[in-house]
Amino acid sequence: MSFIKNIKTGITTECINKDVIKVCKADPLNYIVEDSLEASLSSEEKSAKKNKPLSKMNVAELKELAKEMNIDADDSLTKDELFAVIKANKNG
């Protein structure tokens, strides 16, 4: 799995398709390909991400946060399940 940032739009997307990852890596003028979401973000985006409420995060952001918190988040977990697990660990 990789995270692909479209330089033109600034949108970062989680990708598991190896062919898409290969094409994007071959086009560094338009895409940034990283192994983690954190690595693909600018310092401004990292700051905004830390202040973003859990309810506004997408699944990729919640998975990354769970990883940072050393929570074993199974790939099959839904957004609501990830939200509950993270919230329980923050309050616990």
N, C-alpha and C positions, 0 to 999 in steps of 0.2 A: 504494500500500500504506500502511496505517495500523496503529497499535497501539491497541487498545481495552481500557481497564481498567474492569472492573465494580467500582464503588465499594463495593457491598455485600459482594461476595465477596473483593475484592482481587486477582482474577485478571486478568492481562493477556494478550490474544490478538492474534496477527497476523491482519489482515484485508485482503483484496483486493477484496471485494464492495462496490462503490460505494453500492449501495442500503442495505446494512447500516451502512456508515460514515455515511451521511446520516441515518439513523434515530437512531443513537447520538449524533451531534453535536446533534441536535434535543432530546436528553434529557440535559442536563448534570448533572441531579441524580443520575442513576444511572450515567453513563458519562463517562470522560475519553478523548478521542480525540487522539492525537498522531502525528506523522509518524515519530518514532523511538522505539525501545524505551526508550532512556535518558531521554527527556523524560517518559515516562509513569510512571517509577518515583519513589518517595519517597526521601529521603536514606538511610533505613535499608535500603531494598531495594537501592539503588546500592552501599552498603557490603557487603552480603551477596553481591551479584552479583560484585564484584571478588574475593571470597575463595572463590567457588564453583569446584569442580574442573571441568575441561573435560568429564569423563565424565558429570557430572550436569547439564550444560547441554542445553537443547532446541535445535532447529534455528534458531529465531529468535534465541536468545541467541548461538549460534555465529556466525550471519551478522553480527550486530551487532558481535561481538568481531573478526571478520575485517575488517569495515569500519573499526573503530577502529585496527587494525594495518596499514591500507592494503593489505590483501590483496584481490585481485580474485576474489571468491567468486561463481561463476556460480550462478544460481537453481536450476539442475538438480542441484547437488551434494547428496548425501545427508548425513545426520548423520555417518556414519563417515568420509566423504570430507572434510567440513569439519573434523572432529576431527584427521585426519591432516595436512591443510594447515596448520592453526593450530599444531599441535604441532611440525611441521617448521620453521615460521618462528620459533617461540619458541626452539628449540634451535639454529637456524642463525644 
